[in-house]
Amino acid sequence: METKTVVVSIVLIVVGASMWGVVCINELYKMPFVIEICQDEDFLKYTHNGIGTEEDPFIIEDEHIGGSETSGIKIENTTKYFEIRNCQIEVDTTGIFIQNIEAGTVRISENICKGGMIGIKVKNADSIIIDNNICKNNYDTGIVLESSEKCVILNNSCQENELGIHLVVSSENLVINNILEKNLWYGMKIDNGFFLYSESNKIYENYFYFNNEDKKSQAFDKGKENMWYNPITYVGNYWSDWDENDEIYEIDGQAENVDPYPILTETEKVRGENILLLFVTLLTLVYIRKKHIKKSP
């Protein structure tokens, strides 16, 4: 009887150890959770909040994504309205990657993207809003806008990346009230492509702290007719290394641009009411433009 009990016990131990080993192997090779949407129908795989209209967009929120060698959230080739908000993403490549999206359908808000190559990248997507995100400790760039027009980059914090904000072949965008701090290279950089310019962007009321230290400038502009100040209020940007005895702040790059109205102190911030008014105006213009396009033959 005792021998039988011992044998049964040994069998149970072996079976239990085997099952534990299978669980460990499954966990070891388990793919990290990521969100990948390649068409409108894919939204329903990841969210049941919203229906994808302007009044009731799809909502992707409160996701914690890490450990992936691919983008944490990748959305492309869609026409539905959607928002990505309050997600925390720490992956090896790009935290949030958006491309080939219908104009005016996206808002990326209040996310934390850190520790990867790029925090947020938007490509071929016009008239979108990127606001109140934190992109830090990325070994390339905090926020990249490529081949996109009429977007708003507002109230974001890009800290301790290689580069803060990068515009590439992107025009008529607004970059306002962002904190660009302790990035190893420039706080913001504007680049062109082959025979294509980044032009007519407006960059103002941003706060540049200790970027590209020991170098000439905290920003770079290779584009065309970009304005580093608000043309209505004549307010530029705050630069931690600006000598107030100088009238202007020089921007590196072939554009030979300047900020002619640097902000003297950190207290010279624009009130929230003005930013809200800017938002309403911009969204109204986008709405009118879309209506005009629909009516055009």
Secondary structure as UniProt FT lines:
FT   HELIX           2..28
FT   STRAND          35..37
FT   HELIX           40..45
FT   STRAND          58..61
FT   STRAND          64..66
FT   STRAND          73..78
FT   STRAND          82..85
FT   STRAND          88..90
FT   STRAND          94..101
FT   TURN            103..104
FT   STRAND          106..109
FT   STRAND          112..114
FT   STRAND          118..125
FT   STRAND          129..131
FT   STRAND          134..136
FT   STRAND          141..146
FT   STRAND          152..154
FT   STRAND          157..159
FT   STRAND          163..168
FT   STRAND          174..176
FT   STRAND          179..181
FT   STRAND          188..191
FT   TURN            194..195
FT   STRAND          202..204
FT   STRAND          207..209
FT   TURN            213..214
FT   STRAND          219..221
FT   TURN            231..233
FT   STRAND          238..239
FT   TURN            240..241
FT   TURN            244..245
FT   STRAND          249..250
FT   TURN            254..255
FT   STRAND          258..259
FT   TURN            266..267
FT   HELIX           272..295
//
